[in-house]
Amino acid sequence: CSGGHFRLQLEDGTVAEARAVVAATGARYRKLDLPDYARFEGAGVYYAATAMEAQLCADRAVVVVGGGNSAGQAAVYMSRFAAHVHILVRSEGLAATMSSYLIDRIMASDAITLHPFSEVCALSGDTHLEGLAWRDRRSGEETRIEAGALFVMIGAQPCSDWLQGCANLDEAGFILTGDGCSPFETSRPGLFAVGDVRSGSVKRVASGVGEGSVVIQAVHRFIERQKTDAMGCGNN
């Protein structure tokens, strides 16, 4: 990202040059390090709690791993359909990581149980997740239950390592934007970021699609400014 143009090297060795780049590389869900974990992804292990997942595990116990708002929202939503919802967190509780309104709803629900200092240690099933076990990190005691789903809500890792210092990132590695003439422009003029890889973005498909359509206007303005050597953030 020097010399007035961007150079991108692809996995097959191809090098592309451009005056402007839009980073839309997204983020990868953080996963649990467990035997058979990959085998159950999409077959009982999920990263979102929607009507589809609710239908697949209706009237069965489900487990939610995570202490953030996404985990809390998933637990509250699934409590409407599942036989019971178990929330597992590695810490002592939810107060430090979850909004108080969600904590109040969780604690007031007879259909949700919080298990602090707990982590999943085993998964079981044939072609679909049928049960799992978790371990108390203090005592080592294991609990095994039949379960229709495991919702893993422990955050995401942004796919931003390929930038190699070309733009400022936040502490978690998401790309910071808003420094230039567009809310999607990064600290490097001509480099834009949209979707899940962008710091502060709403991690939803509709939001990413919207940002991707809006950013093109900013790209055109940037290229036109380069052509005319215009200064500032106007439309010239």
C-alpha positions in Angstrom: 0.0 0.0 0.0 2.7 2.5 -1.0 3.6 4.3 -4.2 0.2 5.6 -5.0 -1.4 2.2 -5.9 -2.4 -0.8 -3.9 -0.9 -4.2 -4.8 -2.8 -7.3 -3.8 -1.2 -10.7 -4.1 -3.6 -13.6 -4.3 -3.0 -17.2 -3.1 -2.2 -18.4 -6.6 0.5 -15.8 -7.0 -1.5 -13.4 -9.1 -0.8 -9.7 -8.4 -3.5 -7.1 -8.9 -3.1 -3.3 -8.8 -5.8 -0.8 -8.0 -6.2 2.8 -7.0 -9.0 1.9 -4.6 -9.7 -1.3 -2.6 -12.8 -2.3 -0.7 -12.1 -4.9 2.1 -15.2 -7.1 2.6 -13.4 -10.2 3.9 -15.7 -10.7 6.9 -15.0 -12.6 10.0 -14.7 -16.2 11.1 -16.7 -17.4 14.1 -14.6 -18.5 17.0 -14.9 -22.2 17.6 -14.5 -24.6 20.5 -11.6 -27.0 20.5 -13.4 -30.3 20.9 -13.2 -33.8 19.3 -15.9 -34.2 16.5 -16.6 -30.5 16.6 -16.4 -30.0 12.8 -18.5 -33.0 12.2 -21.5 -31.4 14.0 -21.2 -28.0 12.5 -24.5 -27.3 10.9 -25.8 -30.6 12.4 -26.4 -29.4 15.9 -23.6 -26.9 16.4 -24.8 -23.4 15.3 -23.5 -19.8 15.4 -26.9 -18.1 15.1 -30.3 -18.7 16.8 -33.0 -18.1 14.2 -36.4 -19.6 13.4 -34.7 -22.3 11.4 -32.6 -23.5 14.4 -35.6 -23.1 16.7 -37.6 -25.5 14.5 -34.8 -28.0 14.3 -34.5 -28.4 18.1 -38.0 -27.6 19.3 -38.9 -29.2 22.6 -35.4 -30.4 23.3 -32.7 -29.0 25.6 -30.2 -26.7 24.1 -26.9 -25.2 25.3 -25.6 -21.7 24.7 -21.9 -21.0 25.2 -20.9 -17.4 25.7 -21.5 -14.4 28.0 -22.1 -11.5 25.6 -25.3 -10.0 24.3 -25.5 -12.3 21.3 -25.5 -15.3 23.7 -28.1 -13.7 25.9 -30.4 -12.9 23.0 -30.0 -16.4 21.7 -30.9 -17.9 25.1 -33.9 -15.7 25.5 -35.2 -16.4 22.0 -34.6 -20.2 22.2 -36.3 -20.4 25.6 -39.6 -19.9 23.7 -39.1 -23.2 21.8 -36.7 -25.4 23.6 -37.4 -27.7 26.5 -34.7 -25.9 28.5 -31.8 -23.6 27.8 -28.5 -24.0 29.6 -26.0 -21.1 29.4 -22.3 -21.9 30.0 -19.8 -19.3 30.8 -16.1 -19.7 31.9 -16.3 -16.8 34.3 -18.4 -16.3 37.5 -21.3 -14.7 35.7 -22.7 -12.3 33.2 -22.5 -8.9 34.8 -19.2 -7.9 33.2 -20.1 -8.9 29.6 -23.9 -8.7 29.1 -26.5 -5.9 29.2 -28.5 -5.7 32.4 -31.9 -6.0 30.6 -30.8 -9.4 29.2 -29.5 -10.6 32.5 -32.8 -9.7 34.2 -34.8 -11.6 31.6 -32.5 -14.7 31.9 -32.6 -14.7 35.7 -36.4 -14.3 35.7 -37.0 -17.2 33.3 -37.7 -20.7 34.6 -36.7 -22.0 31.2 -33.1 -20.8 31.4 -30.3 -21.9 33.7 -26.9 -20.2 34.0 -23.8 -22.4 34.7 -20.8 -20.3 35.7 -17.2 -21.6 35.6 -18.3 -24.2 33.0 -17.0 -25.3 29.6 -18.1 -28.0 27.1 -15.9 -31.0 27.1 -17.5 -33.6 24.9 -20.1 -33.9 22.1 -22.0 -37.0 21.1 -24.3 -38.2 18.4 -24.4 -40.1 15.1 -25.2 -37.8 12.1 -26.6 -35.1 14.3 -25.7 -33.7 17.8 -27.7 -35.7 20.3 -25.9 -34.9 23.6 -23.0 -33.1 25.2 -21.1 -32.8 28.5 -19.7 -29.8 30.3 -17.1 -29.6 33.1 -17.1 -27.4 36.2 -13.7 -25.7 36.0 -13.4 -25.5 39.8 -14.4 -29.0 40.8 -13.8 -30.9 37.6 -17.3 -32.4 37.9 -18.9 -33.3 34.6 -22.5 -33.0 33.6 -24.0 -34.9 30.7 -27.3 -34.1 29.1 -29.3 -34.9 25.9 -29.3 -31.9 23.7 -30.6 -30.9 20.3 -28.3 -28.0 19.7 -25.2 -26.2 20.9 -25.1 -22.4 20.1 -21.5 -21.1 20.2 -21.6 -17.4 20.8 -18.0 -16.5 21.7 -17.2 -13.8 19.1 -15.5 -13.7 15.8 -12.0 -13.3 14.4 -11.8 -10.6 11.6 -10.2 -11.6 8.4 -7.9 -8.6 8.3 -4.4 -10.1 8.7 -3.8 -9.8 4.9 -3.7 -5.9 5.3 -0.2 -6.2 6.9 -0.3 -2.7 8.5 -1.9 -0.9 5.6 -4.7 0.5 7.9 -5.5 1.0 11.5 -7.2 -1.8 13.4 -9.0 -1.9 16.7 -7.8 -4.1 19.6 -9.7 -7.1 18.2 -8.3 -6.7 14.7 -11.4 -5.2 13.1 -10.7 -2.4 10.5 -11.3 1.1 11.8 -13.1 3.4 9.4 -14.4 7.0 9.2 -11.0 8.7 8.9 -11.5 9.9 5.4 -14.2 11.3 3.2 -16.6 8.4 3.9 -17.7 6.5 7.0 -16.2 3.4 5.3 -12.8 4.9 4.4 -9.9 3.7 6.5 -6.8 5.5 7.7 -5.3 4.8 4.3 -6.9 7.0 1.6 -8.5 4.8 -1.0 -8.8 1.7 1.2 -12.4 1.1 2.3 -13.9 -1.5 4.6 -17.5 -2.8 4.8 -19.4 -5.6 6.5 -18.3 -7.8 9.4 -14.6 -7.0 9.0 -15.3 -3.3 9.8 -15.0 -2.1 13.4 -18.4 -1.1 14.8 -20.4 -2.6 12.0 -23.7 -4.5 12.7 -22.8 -8.1 12.2 -25.8 -8.9 9.9 -26.0 -9.9 6.3 -28.5 -7.1 5.4 -26.2 -4.5 6.9 -23.1 -5.8 5.1 -25.0 -5.8 1.8 -26.2 -2.2 2.4 -22.7 -1.0 3.2 -21.3 -2.7 0.1 -23.8 -0.9 -2.1 -23.2 2.5 -0.4 -19.4 2.4 -0.4 -19.2 2.3 -4.3 -20.3 6.0 -4.4 -17.4 6.8 -2.1 -15.0 4.8 -4.3 -16.1 6.8 -7.4 -15.6 10.1 -5.5 -12.1 9.0 -4.4 -11.0 8.1 -8.0 -12.4 11.3 -9.4 -10.5 13.3 -6.8 -7.4 11.5 -7.8 -7.9 12.4 -11.4 -8.5 16.1 -10.7 -6.1 16.4 -7.8 -8.9 17.9 -5.8 -8.5 18.4 -2.1 -11.0 17.7 0.6 -14.1 15.6 0.7 -16.2 17.3 -1.9 -17.9 15.8 -5.0 -15.4 17.4 -7.5 
